[in-house]
Structure formats: structure tokens, C-alpha cells
Amino acid sequence: MYKAHKIFIFSLFLCLMQDNYASEQDSLRTGFYLNSFADINRVDLEIALNFWVNEITKQFNVLAKTKFYDNIEEMRNDFEQQKINFIVASPLPIINHFNSNHLAEGYKIVWDGSAEDSLLIITLKKSKLNHFSELKNKHLSILSNDPIPQIYLDILALENFGKKARGIFKKISTASKSNQLILQLFFNKTDVIVVYKKFYSLAIELNPQIKKNTQIISTLPGVTRVLGYFHKKVDPIFRNSVLTEIYNLQNHTKGQQLLALFHAEKTTPSSIHDLLSTQQLKRRYQQLINQYREHK
């Protein structure tokens, strides 16, 4: 399965290929917010990360520690206390819980020519549900632990019906993986799904009948899935050395092999500007909520 999230996570640990930073001060201490990886099983994630860390540290003298978080407040506190010095999460938790003034540069991955994705609302063609305004009292299925689809649905529901999505749909179901949602729709187990374009593109590549039988009725472009940031107090020389190595990953044979394994093309720099599209979406949502309350 196309593992867009995995690409980002695994490429992060190639920064271990620095051979001049063995002190605790210059170690990479990464925190992962698990709810940002809806398509990855936690056990698979931990096993894979442990494997790559062990393999790489056999050859390079760099200290690296990882910690997984279910509680974003705990992760934020550890970041502020510098128990961890690099965070990996989706944009909304970063916006809601972290001080942007404490974030330094980081990176994101590029696949299919882009570091961004699109969120798609999809129905079956035979259902003749061609517009969001026609979805009242239908069965919706979405990813669990991903707030962006819920915000997008609420925006559309408020714009079309003057109420949030939970007041529109007859039933709302969740699934842990995108391919499960696509199959549920394909086999007529639900009326409408919300998935990311890259997972949908893979599904129709594997099964052209999915494209033949389904249709996209709404699109939210420019969605950044997962971002990584250093803490600003981390030594800039260390930060730059680590990130330079990562940005050049595609220029090394071993790096190319790892990127190819996870269908990634390259890594590219990230900054706090990558949070902008999510901040705008959040503002749009809040404006509609306030407008709805005023007219109640």
C-alpha cells in the first residue's frame, strides 16, 4: 500500500548518517504524535523505526532517541523542556498546541511531484449524489484520528445546510486506513467517503474499476499531511548539518534505495509557512461557526 506517512517517518532517521555528533547535546531526540499517522499501525511503526535506527547506527556514530506520544500536551511539554528536540506531527496539532516562535526549520517529503496532497469527497456514480448539497441523511465514512477531513466536512455542511456535518448525515463511520474506506464505497457499504488523493490514485491504479464506478464531488487542495520541525534552541550548525544530509538523500545510492522503497522522490525544506494553509482552513471554519451561532 502506498505509505505516504511512512516515507516521511523513515526518511527522518537518515539524519543519523552524521558521524561528528555523538554527544547528548547534539543528539536527535524525536517525538512522534501517533494520531497524525492514521494509515499506519502503531506496532508496524515502532518495529520499522527500530529496524532503521539499528541498521544505520551500526555504521554512523550519532545518538538518536525516539518517543511516541498519544497525548499532544505531554509531547508539547517535552518539546518545551527539550527532552525532545524534533517533532513530527500533522499541521493542526502543531498549530493548536505548539508555539510557532519555538519552531525552527525542518523538512517534508515529495512524492508524485508534490509535497502537498488533496482531500477528496467521493461517491458512487450510480448513486447520483453529484453535489454536497445532496448528501443529507446519507452514510458517511471517514478516517479515524484525522481532524482535517472533519473540519472540511463541517465547513461544507455549514455552507450548505447551516449546521455541522454530524447534523447532516444519517450515520458517520470511521476506518483506520484509507484503502478500507475506498473498498467500503466500492462495495456499496457506505454512501460517501473522504480520502486523500494519493491513496485514491493508488487504488484506481491497482483496480481501474474503482475509477470507473466512483466520482469526486468536492476537493480541498494544498493539504500538508505531516511536518517535522527542530526546536529553535538546537545548535544551528547541528540542525543545518542534519538537514543538508537529508536534502541530499536522493543523490546517494543508499538514500535512493530507501526513497524508492517507500515511493518517495526526495526531501525538501519545510518552514512555519507550511502551516499557513491549515491556519486558513481553521480560520474559515471558525468564521462559519461564529456566523452560524449569530443566526441561531
HUCORFEN-V563219 format. One record per backbone hydrogen bond with DSSP energy under -0.5 kcal/mol. NH is the residue of the N-H (numbers start at 0). CO is the residue of the C=O. Records with the same first field share a line. If there is no record, write none. Layout:
NH = CO, CO
//
This chain:
2 = 0
3 = 1
6 = 2
7 = 3
8 = 4
9 = 5
10 = 6
11 = 7
12 = 8, 9
13 = 10
14 = 11
15 = 12
16 = 13
17 = 14
18 = 16
26 = 23
27 = 62
28 = 26
29 = 27, 64
30 = 85
31 = 66
32 = 87
33 = 31, 68
35 = 32
36 = 33
39 = 36
44 = 40
45 = 41
46 = 42
47 = 43
48 = 44
49 = 45
50 = 46
51 = 47
52 = 48
53 = 49
54 = 50
55 = 51
56 = 52
57 = 53
58 = 55
59 = 55
61 = 59
62 = 20
64 = 27
66 = 29
68 = 31
71 = 69
74 = 70
75 = 71
76 = 72
77 = 73
78 = 74
79 = 75
80 = 76
81 = 78
82 = 77
83 = 77
84 = 28
85 = 28
86 = 228
87 = 30
88 = 226
90 = 223
93 = 89
94 = 90
95 = 91
96 = 92
97 = 93
99 = 97
101 = 98
102 = 99
103 = 229
105 = 269
106 = 227
107 = 267
109 = 265
110 = 113
113 = 110
116 = 222
118 = 219
119 = 194
120 = 217
121 = 119, 192
122 = 214
123 = 190
124 = 212
126 = 123
127 = 124
128 = 123
129 = 127
133 = 130
134 = 131
136 = 167
137 = 134
139 = 137, 170
140 = 191
141 = 172
143 = 174
145 = 142
149 = 145
150 = 146
151 = 147
152 = 148
153 = 149
154 = 150
155 = 151
156 = 152
157 = 153
158 = 154
159 = 155
160 = 156
161 = 156, 157
162 = 156
166 = 163
167 = 164
168 = 164
169 = 137
170 = 137
172 = 139
174 = 141
180 = 176
181 = 177
182 = 178
183 = 179
184 = 180
185 = 181
186 = 182
187 = 184
188 = 183
189 = 183
190 = 138
191 = 138
192 = 121
193 = 140
194 = 119
196 = 117
198 = 195
199 = 195
200 = 196
201 = 197
202 = 198
203 = 199
204 = 200
205 = 201
206 = 202
209 = 206
210 = 206
211 = 207
212 = 208
213 = 209
214 = 122
216 = 120, 214
217 = 120
219 = 118
220 = 218
222 = 116
223 = 221
224 = 222
226 = 88
227 = 106
228 = 86
229 = 104
230 = 84
231 = 101
233 = 230
238 = 234
239 = 235
240 = 236
241 = 237
242 = 238
243 = 239
244 = 240
245 = 241
246 = 242
247 = 243
248 = 245
250 = 247
251 = 248
255 = 251
256 = 252
257 = 253
258 = 254
259 = 255
260 = 256
261 = 257
262 = 259
263 = 258
264 = 109
265 = 109
267 = 107
269 = 105
273 = 270
274 = 271
275 = 272
278 = 274
279 = 275
280 = 276
281 = 277
282 = 278
283 = 279
284 = 280
285 = 281
286 = 282
287 = 283
288 = 284
289 = 285
290 = 286
291 = 287
292 = 288
293 = 289
294 = 290
295 = 292
//
